[in-house]
Amino acid sequence: MNKKVLVYGSALLGLIFMFFAFVYWSHSAGSLPTYLPGYKAGSNVLHFKHGLASFVLALVLFIFAWFKSGEKSSN
């Protein structure tokens, strides 16, 4: 697989998961989009652990992209 595809793909996924973390931390369960896990109609609970998991996953993806972007080509 092309190195640029891995770097840009993982950075894009990192941004998406960072957005999900922001959504989980800023909206109650009743205000979440219905396609996100943790949605519960009428609930005022914040899903801190869902947001933390999304944030950690985003950091892992950013670190992966960083290390892959600095890797020397074997050619």
PDB file of N, CA, C and O in Angstrom, chain B, residues numbered from 101:
ATOM      1  N   MET B 101       0.848  -1.176   0.000  1.00  0.00           N
ATOM      2  CA  MET B 101       0.000   0.000   0.000  1.00  0.00           C
ATOM      3  C   MET B 101       0.893   1.239   0.000  1.00  0.00           C
ATOM      4  O   MET B 101       1.945   1.260   0.640  1.00  0.00           O
ATOM      5  N   ASN B 102       0.470   2.244  -0.709  1.00  0.00           N
ATOM      6  CA  ASN B 102       1.219   3.486  -0.814  1.00  0.00           C
ATOM      7  C   ASN B 102       1.310   4.176   0.547  1.00  0.00           C
ATOM      8  O   ASN B 102       0.327   4.253   1.284  1.00  0.00           O
ATOM      9  N   LYS B 103       2.514   4.679   0.868  1.00  0.00           N
ATOM     10  CA  LYS B 103       2.736   5.307   2.173  1.00  0.00           C
ATOM     11  C   LYS B 103       1.876   6.550   2.356  1.00  0.00           C
ATOM     12  O   LYS B 103       1.376   6.795   3.454  1.00  0.00           O
ATOM     13  N   LYS B 104       1.696   7.334   1.302  1.00  0.00           N
ATOM     14  CA  LYS B 104       0.880   8.547   1.411  1.00  0.00           C
ATOM     15  C   LYS B 104      -0.571   8.221   1.744  1.00  0.00           C
ATOM     16  O   LYS B 104      -1.215   8.953   2.496  1.00  0.00           O
ATOM     17  N   VAL B 105      -1.083   7.140   1.196  1.00  0.00           N
ATOM     18  CA  VAL B 105      -2.460   6.740   1.468  1.00  0.00           C
ATOM     19  C   VAL B 105      -2.612   6.399   2.955  1.00  0.00           C
ATOM     20  O   VAL B 105      -3.601   6.779   3.583  1.00  0.00           O
ATOM     21  N   LEU B 106      -1.631   5.682   3.514  1.00  0.00           N
ATOM     22  CA  LEU B 106      -1.680   5.354   4.940  1.00  0.00           C
ATOM     23  C   LEU B 106      -1.605   6.600   5.808  1.00  0.00           C
ATOM     24  O   LEU B 106      -2.345   6.726   6.784  1.00  0.00           O
ATOM     25  N   VAL B 107      -0.716   7.518   5.455  1.00  0.00           N
ATOM     26  CA  VAL B 107      -0.534   8.735   6.256  1.00  0.00           C
ATOM     27  C   VAL B 107      -1.784   9.602   6.199  1.00  0.00           C
ATOM     28  O   VAL B 107      -2.309   9.999   7.239  1.00  0.00           O
ATOM     29  N   TYR B 108      -2.260   9.898   5.007  1.00  0.00           N
ATOM     30  CA  TYR B 108      -3.434  10.765   4.875  1.00  0.00           C
ATOM     31  C   TYR B 108      -4.699  10.088   5.390  1.00  0.00           C
ATOM     32  O   TYR B 108      -5.552  10.741   5.992  1.00  0.00           O
ATOM     33  N   GLY B 109      -4.825   8.791   5.159  1.00  0.00           N
ATOM     34  CA  GLY B 109      -5.997   8.063   5.631  1.00  0.00           C
ATOM     35  C   GLY B 109      -6.071   8.021   7.147  1.00  0.00           C
ATOM     36  O   GLY B 109      -7.133   8.239   7.730  1.00  0.00           O
ATOM     37  N   SER B 110      -4.940   7.742   7.787  1.00  0.00           N
ATOM     38  CA  SER B 110      -4.956   7.690   9.254  1.00  0.00           C
ATOM     39  C   SER B 110      -5.134   9.082   9.854  1.00  0.00           C
ATOM     40  O   SER B 110      -5.771   9.221  10.898  1.00  0.00           O
ATOM     41  N   ALA B 111      -4.585  10.112   9.216  1.00  0.00           N
ATOM     42  CA  ALA B 111      -4.788  11.478   9.706  1.00  0.00           C
ATOM     43  C   ALA B 111      -6.256  11.890   9.551  1.00  0.00           C
ATOM     44  O   ALA B 111      -6.811  12.547  10.433  1.00  0.00           O
ATOM     45  N   LEU B 112      -6.876  11.515   8.454  1.00  0.00           N
ATOM     46  CA  LEU B 112      -8.292  11.829   8.246  1.00  0.00           C
ATOM     47  C   LEU B 112      -9.170  11.098   9.262  1.00  0.00           C
ATOM     48  O   LEU B 112     -10.092  11.687   9.826  1.00  0.00           O
ATOM     49  N   LEU B 113      -8.885   9.819   9.494  1.00  0.00           N
ATOM     50  CA  LEU B 113      -9.641   9.075  10.506  1.00  0.00           C
ATOM     51  C   LEU B 113      -9.420   9.670  11.895  1.00  0.00           C
ATOM     52  O   LEU B 113     -10.342   9.697  12.710  1.00  0.00           O
ATOM     53  N   GLY B 114      -8.218  10.141  12.168  1.00  0.00           N
ATOM     54  CA  GLY B 114      -7.942  10.799  13.434  1.00  0.00           C
ATOM     55  C   GLY B 114      -8.785  12.046  13.613  1.00  0.00           C
ATOM     56  O   GLY B 114      -9.302  12.297  14.701  1.00  0.00           O
ATOM     57  N   LEU B 115      -8.928  12.827  12.555  1.00  0.00           N
ATOM     58  CA  LEU B 115      -9.774  14.024  12.623  1.00  0.00           C
ATOM     59  C   LEU B 115     -11.240  13.661  12.854  1.00  0.00           C
ATOM     60  O   LEU B 115     -11.944  14.338  13.603  1.00  0.00           O
ATOM     61  N   ILE B 116     -11.687  12.603  12.213  1.00  0.00           N
ATOM     62  CA  ILE B 116     -13.071  12.169  12.378  1.00  0.00           C
ATOM     63  C   ILE B 116     -13.327  11.731  13.818  1.00  0.00           C
ATOM     64  O   ILE B 116     -14.343  12.098  14.408  1.00  0.00           O
ATOM     65  N   PHE B 117     -12.406  10.945  14.386  1.00  0.00           N
ATOM     66  CA  PHE B 117     -12.587  10.497  15.766  1.00  0.00           C
ATOM     67  C   PHE B 117     -12.425  11.640  16.758  1.00  0.00           C
ATOM     68  O   PHE B 117     -13.037  11.617  17.826  1.00  0.00           O
ATOM     69  N   MET B 118     -11.610  12.640  16.423  1.00  0.00           N
ATOM     70  CA  MET B 118     -11.505  13.823  17.280  1.00  0.00           C
ATOM     71  C   MET B 118     -12.834  14.584  17.274  1.00  0.00           C
ATOM     72  O   MET B 118     -13.264  15.096  18.308  1.00  0.00           O
ATOM     73  N   PHE B 119     -13.473  14.656  16.123  1.00  0.00           N
ATOM     74  CA  PHE B 119     -14.791  15.277  16.025  1.00  0.00           C
ATOM     75  C   PHE B 119     -15.816  14.514  16.870  1.00  0.00           C
ATOM     76  O   PHE B 119     -16.622  15.120  17.576  1.00  0.00           O
ATOM     77  N   PHE B 120     -15.777  13.164  16.789  1.00  0.00           N
ATOM     78  CA  PHE B 120     -16.693  12.359  17.606  1.00  0.00           C
ATOM     79  C   PHE B 120     -16.464  12.598  19.091  1.00  0.00           C
ATOM     80  O   PHE B 120     -17.426  12.669  19.855  1.00  0.00           O
ATOM     81  N   ALA B 121     -15.215  12.723  19.514  1.00  0.00           N
ATOM     82  CA  ALA B 121     -14.922  13.003  20.923  1.00  0.00           C
ATOM     83  C   ALA B 121     -15.537  14.331  21.326  1.00  0.00           C
ATOM     84  O   ALA B 121     -16.129  14.437  22.400  1.00  0.00           O
ATOM     85  N   PHE B 122     -15.408  15.342  20.484  1.00  0.00           N
ATOM     86  CA  PHE B 122     -16.008  16.643  20.772  1.00  0.00           C
ATOM     87  C   PHE B 122     -17.526  16.539  20.881  1.00  0.00           C
ATOM     88  O   PHE B 122     -18.132  17.142  21.767  1.00  0.00           O
ATOM     89  N   VAL B 123     -18.138  15.774  19.980  1.00  0.00           N
ATOM     90  CA  VAL B 123     -19.593  15.607  20.004  1.00  0.00           C
ATOM     91  C   VAL B 123     -20.027  14.906  21.284  1.00  0.00           C
ATOM     92  O   VAL B 123     -20.994  15.322  21.922  1.00  0.00           O
ATOM     93  N   TYR B 124     -19.320  13.846  21.664  1.00  0.00           N
ATOM     94  CA  TYR B 124     -19.679  13.123  22.890  1.00  0.00           C
ATOM     95  C   TYR B 124     -19.537  13.997  24.122  1.00  0.00           C
ATOM     96  O   TYR B 124     -20.351  13.897  25.040  1.00  0.00           O
ATOM     97  N   TRP B 125     -18.523  14.853  24.166  1.00  0.00           N
ATOM     98  CA  TRP B 125     -18.286  15.683  25.338  1.00  0.00           C
ATOM     99  C   TRP B 125     -19.169  16.924  25.379  1.00  0.00           C
ATOM    100  O   TRP B 125     -19.320  17.530  26.440  1.00  0.00           O
ATOM    101  N   SER B 126     -19.752  17.315  24.256  1.00  0.00           N
ATOM    102  CA  SER B 126     -20.520  18.551  24.239  1.00  0.00           C
ATOM    103  C   SER B 126     -22.033  18.351  24.120  1.00  0.00           C
ATOM    104  O   SER B 126     -22.787  19.315  24.253  1.00  0.00           O
ATOM    105  N   HIS B 127     -22.484  17.136  23.876  1.00  0.00           N
ATOM    106  CA  HIS B 127     -23.913  16.864  23.717  1.00  0.00           C
ATOM    107  C   HIS B 127     -24.357  15.779  24.689  1.00  0.00           C
ATOM    108  O   HIS B 127     -23.617  14.833  24.959  1.00  0.00           O
ATOM    109  N   SER B 128     -25.547  15.920  25.201  1.00  0.00           N
ATOM    110  CA  SER B 128     -26.110  14.869  26.048  1.00  0.00           C
ATOM    111  C   SER B 128     -26.553  13.700  25.171  1.00  0.00           C
ATOM    112  O   SER B 128     -26.649  13.824  23.950  1.00  0.00           O
ATOM    113  N   ALA B 129     -26.819  12.568  25.813  1.00  0.00           N
ATOM    114  CA  ALA B 129     -27.184  11.357  25.072  1.00  0.00           C
ATOM    115  C   ALA B 129     -28.447  11.557  24.244  1.00  0.00           C
ATOM    116  O   ALA B 129     -28.587  10.948  23.183  1.00  0.00           O
ATOM    117  N   GLY B 130     -29.366  12.394  24.705  1.00  0.00           N
ATOM    118  CA  GLY B 130     -30.587  12.647  23.957  1.00  0.00           C
ATOM    119  C   GLY B 130     -30.386  13.558  22.757  1.00  0.00           C
ATOM    120  O   GLY B 130     -31.222  13.603  21.855  1.00  0.00           O
ATOM    121  N   SER B 131     -29.268  14.287  22.749  1.00  0.00           N
ATOM    122  CA  SER B 131     -28.982  15.206  21.647  1.00  0.00           C
ATOM    123  C   SER B 131     -28.005  14.639  20.626  1.00  0.00           C
ATOM    124  O   SER B 131     -27.726  15.275  19.610  1.00  0.00           O
ATOM    125  N   LEU B 132     -27.486  13.448  20.892  1.00  0.00           N
ATOM    126  CA  LEU B 132     -26.544  12.833  19.953  1.00  0.00           C
ATOM    127  C   LEU B 132     -27.258  12.441  18.666  1.00  0.00           C
ATOM    128  O   LEU B 132     -28.459  12.171  18.682  1.00  0.00           O
ATOM    129  N   PRO B 133     -26.529  12.409  17.547  1.00  0.00           N
ATOM    130  CA  PRO B 133     -27.126  11.854  16.332  1.00  0.00           C
ATOM    131  C   PRO B 133     -27.484  10.383  16.564  1.00  0.00           C
ATOM    132  O   PRO B 133     -26.771   9.674  17.275  1.00  0.00           O
ATOM    133  N   THR B 134     -28.558   9.941  15.980  1.00  0.00           N
ATOM    134  CA  THR B 134     -29.059   8.591  16.253  1.00  0.00           C
ATOM    135  C   THR B 134     -28.107   7.501  15.784  1.00  0.00           C
ATOM    136  O   THR B 134     -28.215   6.371  16.262  1.00  0.00           O
ATOM    137  N   TYR B 135     -27.181   7.779  14.874  1.00  0.00           N
ATOM    138  CA  TYR B 135     -26.267   6.749  14.374  1.00  0.00           C
ATOM    139  C   TYR B 135     -25.069   6.529  15.297  1.00  0.00           C
ATOM    140  O   TYR B 135     -24.309   5.584  15.085  1.00  0.00           O
ATOM    141  N   LEU B 136     -24.879   7.372  16.311  1.00  0.00           N
ATOM    142  CA  LEU B 136     -23.764   7.200  17.239  1.00  0.00           C
ATOM    143  C   LEU B 136     -24.174   6.296  18.398  1.00  0.00           C
ATOM    144  O   LEU B 136     -25.287   6.405  18.910  1.00  0.00           O
ATOM    145  N   PRO B 137     -23.269   5.401  18.811  1.00  0.00           N
ATOM    146  CA  PRO B 137     -23.561   4.591  19.996  1.00  0.00           C
ATOM    147  C   PRO B 137     -23.729   5.488  21.218  1.00  0.00           C
ATOM    148  O   PRO B 137     -22.996   6.464  21.378  1.00  0.00           O
ATOM    149  N   GLY B 138     -24.675   5.165  22.064  1.00  0.00           N
ATOM    150  CA  GLY B 138     -24.921   5.953  23.261  1.00  0.00           C
ATOM    151  C   GLY B 138     -26.124   6.863  23.154  1.00  0.00           C
ATOM    152  O   GLY B 138     -26.508   7.499  24.135  1.00  0.00           O
ATOM    153  N   TYR B 139     -26.727   6.935  21.974  1.00  0.00           N
ATOM    154  CA  TYR B 139     -27.931   7.758  21.819  1.00  0.00           C
ATOM    155  C   TYR B 139     -29.056   7.163  22.646  1.00  0.00           C
ATOM    156  O   TYR B 139     -29.323   5.963  22.581  1.00  0.00           O
ATOM    157  N   LYS B 140     -29.704   8.002  23.412  1.00  0.00           N
ATOM    158  CA  LYS B 140     -30.880   7.574  24.177  1.00  0.00           C
ATOM    159  C   LYS B 140     -31.830   8.758  24.243  1.00  0.00           C
ATOM    160  O   LYS B 140     -31.506   9.792  24.826  1.00  0.00           O
ATOM    161  N   ALA B 141     -32.992   8.604  23.648  1.00  0.00           N
ATOM    162  CA  ALA B 141     -33.966   9.691  23.570  1.00  0.00           C
ATOM    163  C   ALA B 141     -34.338  10.202  24.951  1.00  0.00           C
ATOM    164  O   ALA B 141     -34.681   9.421  25.838  1.00  0.00           O
ATOM    165  N   GLY B 142     -34.271  11.510  25.131  1.00  0.00           N
ATOM    166  CA  GLY B 142     -34.679  12.141  26.364  1.00  0.00           C
ATOM    167  C   GLY B 142     -33.659  12.093  27.491  1.00  0.00           C
ATOM    168  O   GLY B 142     -33.940  12.579  28.587  1.00  0.00           O
ATOM    169  N   SER B 143     -32.491  11.525  27.257  1.00  0.00           N
ATOM    170  CA  SER B 143     -31.488  11.401  28.310  1.00  0.00           C
ATOM    171  C   SER B 143     -30.613  12.651  28.374  1.00  0.00           C
ATOM    172  O   SER B 143     -30.299  13.250  27.346  1.00  0.00           O
ATOM    173  N   ASN B 144     -30.222  13.041  29.591  1.00  0.00           N
ATOM    174  CA  ASN B 144     -29.341  14.186  29.790  1.00  0.00           C
ATOM    175  C   ASN B 144     -27.922  13.777  30.178  1.00  0.00           C
ATOM    176  O   ASN B 144     -27.129  14.623  30.590  1.00  0.00           O
ATOM    177  N   VAL B 145     -27.596  12.506  30.053  1.00  0.00           N
ATOM    178  CA  VAL B 145     -26.288  11.978  30.453  1.00  0.00           C
ATOM    179  C   VAL B 145     -25.253  12.286  29.382  1.00  0.00           C
ATOM    180  O   VAL B 145     -25.524  12.147  28.189  1.00  0.00           O
ATOM    181  N   LEU B 146     -24.052  12.708  29.816  1.00  0.00           N
ATOM    182  CA  LEU B 146     -22.923  12.856  28.905  1.00  0.00           C
ATOM    183  C   LEU B 146     -22.142  11.548  28.891  1.00  0.00           C
ATOM    184  O   LEU B 146     -21.933  10.937  29.939  1.00  0.00           O
ATOM    185  N   HIS B 147     -21.719  11.123  27.727  1.00  0.00           N
ATOM    186  CA  HIS B 147     -20.952   9.884  27.600  1.00  0.00           C
ATOM    187  C   HIS B 147     -19.463  10.218  27.592  1.00  0.00           C
ATOM    188  O   HIS B 147     -18.833  10.277  26.536  1.00  0.00           O
ATOM    189  N   PHE B 148     -18.913  10.434  28.786  1.00  0.00           N
ATOM    190  CA  PHE B 148     -17.508  10.804  28.900  1.00  0.00           C
ATOM    191  C   PHE B 148     -16.586   9.696  28.393  1.00  0.00           C
ATOM    192  O   PHE B 148     -15.602   9.971  27.706  1.00  0.00           O
ATOM    193  N   LYS B 149     -16.900   8.449  28.729  1.00  0.00           N
ATOM    194  CA  LYS B 149     -16.027   7.338  28.330  1.00  0.00           C
ATOM    195  C   LYS B 149     -16.043   7.121  26.817  1.00  0.00           C
ATOM    196  O   LYS B 149     -15.020   6.758  26.236  1.00  0.00           O
ATOM    197  N   HIS B 150     -17.181   7.337  26.180  1.00  0.00           N
ATOM    198  CA  HIS B 150     -17.227   7.236  24.720  1.00  0.00           C
ATOM    199  C   HIS B 150     -16.322   8.309  24.104  1.00  0.00           C
ATOM    200  O   HIS B 150     -15.570   8.040  23.168  1.00  0.00           O
ATOM    201  N   GLY B 151     -16.408   9.512  24.637  1.00  0.00           N
ATOM    202  CA  GLY B 151     -15.570  10.599  24.134  1.00  0.00           C
ATOM    203  C   GLY B 151     -14.103  10.349  24.388  1.00  0.00           C
ATOM    204  O   GLY B 151     -13.267  10.647  23.535  1.00  0.00           O
ATOM    205  N   LEU B 152     -13.775   9.805  25.551  1.00  0.00           N
ATOM    206  CA  LEU B 152     -12.382   9.503  25.869  1.00  0.00           C
ATOM    207  C   LEU B 152     -11.833   8.431  24.945  1.00  0.00           C
ATOM    208  O   LEU B 152     -10.695   8.533  24.487  1.00  0.00           O
ATOM    209  N   ALA B 153     -12.619   7.413  24.667  1.00  0.00           N
ATOM    210  CA  ALA B 153     -12.190   6.359  23.743  1.00  0.00           C
ATOM    211  C   ALA B 153     -11.961   6.924  22.345  1.00  0.00           C
ATOM    212  O   ALA B 153     -10.981   6.566  21.694  1.00  0.00           O
ATOM    213  N   SER B 154     -12.841   7.794  21.876  1.00  0.00           N
ATOM    214  CA  SER B 154     -12.668   8.420  20.564  1.00  0.00           C
ATOM    215  C   SER B 154     -11.422   9.294  20.541  1.00  0.00           C
ATOM    216  O   SER B 154     -10.691   9.312  19.552  1.00  0.00           O
ATOM    217  N   PHE B 155     -11.178  10.022  21.636  1.00  0.00           N
ATOM    218  CA  PHE B 155     -10.009  10.893  21.728  1.00  0.00           C
ATOM    219  C   PHE B 155      -8.712  10.083  21.704  1.00  0.00           C
ATOM    220  O   PHE B 155      -7.769  10.437  20.996  1.00  0.00           O
ATOM    221  N   VAL B 156      -8.669   9.001  22.475  1.00  0.00           N
ATOM    222  CA  VAL B 156      -7.468   8.151  22.513  1.00  0.00           C
ATOM    223  C   VAL B 156      -7.228   7.514  21.148  1.00  0.00           C
ATOM    224  O   VAL B 156      -6.088   7.452  20.689  1.00  0.00           O
ATOM    225  N   LEU B 157      -8.279   7.046  20.501  1.00  0.00           N
ATOM    226  CA  LEU B 157      -8.140   6.463  19.167  1.00  0.00           C
ATOM    227  C   LEU B 157      -7.630   7.500  18.172  1.00  0.00           C
ATOM    228  O   LEU B 157      -6.804   7.182  17.317  1.00  0.00           O
ATOM    229  N   ALA B 158      -8.110   8.726  18.275  1.00  0.00           N
ATOM    230  CA  ALA B 158      -7.624   9.792  17.399  1.00  0.00           C
ATOM    231  C   ALA B 158      -6.134  10.040  17.633  1.00  0.00           C
ATOM    232  O   ALA B 158      -5.380  10.208  16.675  1.00  0.00           O
ATOM    233  N   LEU B 159      -5.709  10.064  18.883  1.00  0.00           N
ATOM    234  CA  LEU B 159      -4.287  10.267  19.179  1.00  0.00           C
ATOM    235  C   LEU B 159      -3.434   9.138  18.616  1.00  0.00           C
ATOM    236  O   LEU B 159      -2.362   9.384  18.064  1.00  0.00           O
ATOM    237  N   VAL B 160      -3.903   7.907  18.752  1.00  0.00           N
ATOM    238  CA  VAL B 160      -3.167   6.756  18.201  1.00  0.00           C
ATOM    239  C   VAL B 160      -3.047   6.881  16.690  1.00  0.00           C
ATOM    240  O   VAL B 160      -1.983   6.611  16.132  1.00  0.00           O
ATOM    241  N   LEU B 161      -4.111   7.282  16.028  1.00  0.00           N
ATOM    242  CA  LEU B 161      -4.063   7.446  14.573  1.00  0.00           C
ATOM    243  C   LEU B 161      -3.132   8.579  14.162  1.00  0.00           C
ATOM    244  O   LEU B 161      -2.418   8.453  13.167  1.00  0.00           O
ATOM    245  N   PHE B 162      -3.122   9.685  14.906  1.00  0.00           N
ATOM    246  CA  PHE B 162      -2.206  10.781  14.605  1.00  0.00           C
ATOM    247  C   PHE B 162      -0.748  10.355  14.800  1.00  0.00           C
ATOM    248  O   PHE B 162       0.112  10.704  13.992  1.00  0.00           O
ATOM    249  N   ILE B 163      -0.472   9.609  15.859  1.00  0.00           N
ATOM    250  CA  ILE B 163       0.894   9.127  16.107  1.00  0.00           C
ATOM    251  C   ILE B 163       1.322   8.156  15.015  1.00  0.00           C
ATOM    252  O   ILE B 163       2.463   8.201  14.555  1.00  0.00           O
ATOM    253  N   PHE B 164       0.411   7.279  14.599  1.00  0.00           N
ATOM    254  CA  PHE B 164       0.706   6.355  13.503  1.00  0.00           C
ATOM    255  C   PHE B 164       1.051   7.131  12.222  1.00  0.00           C
ATOM    256  O   PHE B 164       2.021   6.803  11.539  1.00  0.00           O
ATOM    257  N   ALA B 165       0.262   8.149  11.904  1.00  0.00           N
ATOM    258  CA  ALA B 165       0.522   8.955  10.712  1.00  0.00           C
ATOM    259  C   ALA B 165       1.862   9.673  10.828  1.00  0.00           C
ATOM    260  O   ALA B 165       2.598   9.779   9.847  1.00  0.00           O
ATOM    261  N   TRP B 166       2.175  10.159  12.004  1.00  0.00           N
ATOM    262  CA  TRP B 166       3.435  10.865  12.216  1.00  0.00           C
ATOM    263  C   TRP B 166       4.622   9.935  11.987  1.00  0.00           C
ATOM    264  O   TRP B 166       5.572  10.298  11.293  1.00  0.00           O
ATOM    265  N   PHE B 167       4.571   8.734  12.570  1.00  0.00           N
ATOM    266  CA  PHE B 167       5.681   7.804  12.392  1.00  0.00           C
ATOM    267  C   PHE B 167       5.779   7.304  10.954  1.00  0.00           C
ATOM    268  O   PHE B 167       6.883   7.135  10.436  1.00  0.00           O
ATOM    269  N   LYS B 168       4.665   7.070  10.314  1.00  0.00           N
ATOM    270  CA  LYS B 168       4.695   6.618   8.918  1.00  0.00           C
ATOM    271  C   LYS B 168       5.210   7.709   7.975  1.00  0.00           C
ATOM    272  O   LYS B 168       5.847   7.402   6.967  1.00  0.00           O
ATOM    273  N   SER B 169       4.943   8.965   8.290  1.00  0.00           N
ATOM    274  CA  SER B 169       5.379  10.051   7.403  1.00  0.00           C
ATOM    275  C   SER B 169       6.893  10.255   7.475  1.00  0.00           C
ATOM    276  O   SER B 169       7.491  10.753   6.522  1.00  0.00           O
ATOM    277  N   GLY B 170       7.512   9.880   8.580  1.00  0.00           N
ATOM    278  CA  GLY B 170       8.953  10.048   8.712  1.00  0.00           C
ATOM    279  C   GLY B 170       9.757   8.836   8.335  1.00  0.00           C
ATOM    280  O   GLY B 170      10.986   8.870   8.386  1.00  0.00           O
ATOM    281  N   GLU B 171       9.089   7.755   7.954  1.00  0.00           N
ATOM    282  CA  GLU B 171       9.755   6.518   7.611  1.00  0.00           C
ATOM    283  C   GLU B 171      10.496   6.650   6.284  1.00  0.00           C
ATOM    284  O   GLU B 171       9.967   7.207   5.321  1.00  0.00           O
ATOM    285  N   LYS B 172      11.710   6.140   6.241  1.00  0.00           N
ATOM    286  CA  LYS B 172      12.489   6.178   5.009  1.00  0.00           C
ATOM    287  C   LYS B 172      11.993   5.092   4.057  1.00  0.00           C
ATOM    288  O   LYS B 172      11.590   4.007   4.477  1.00  0.00           O
ATOM    289  N   SER B 173      12.035   5.411   2.773  1.00  0.00           N
ATOM    290  CA  SER B 173      11.635   4.448   1.751  1.00  0.00           C
ATOM    291  C   SER B 173      12.721   3.410   1.594  1.00  0.00           C
ATOM    292  O   SER B 173      13.902   3.746   1.679  1.00  0.00           O
ATOM    293  N   SER B 174      12.355   2.144   1.366  1.00  0.00           N
ATOM    294  CA  SER B 174      13.329   1.067   1.222  1.00  0.00           C
ATOM    295  C   SER B 174      13.850   0.936  -0.195  1.00  0.00           C
ATOM    296  O   SER B 174      14.646   0.040  -0.474  1.00  0.00           O
ATOM    297  N   ASN B 175      13.423   1.805  -1.098  1.00  0.00           N
ATOM    298  CA  ASN B 175      13.868   1.727  -2.504  1.00  0.00           C
ATOM    299  C   ASN B 175      15.208   2.339  -2.667  1.00  0.00           C
ATOM    300  O   ASN B 175      15.743   2.366  -3.776  1.00  0.00           O
TER     301      ASN B 175
END
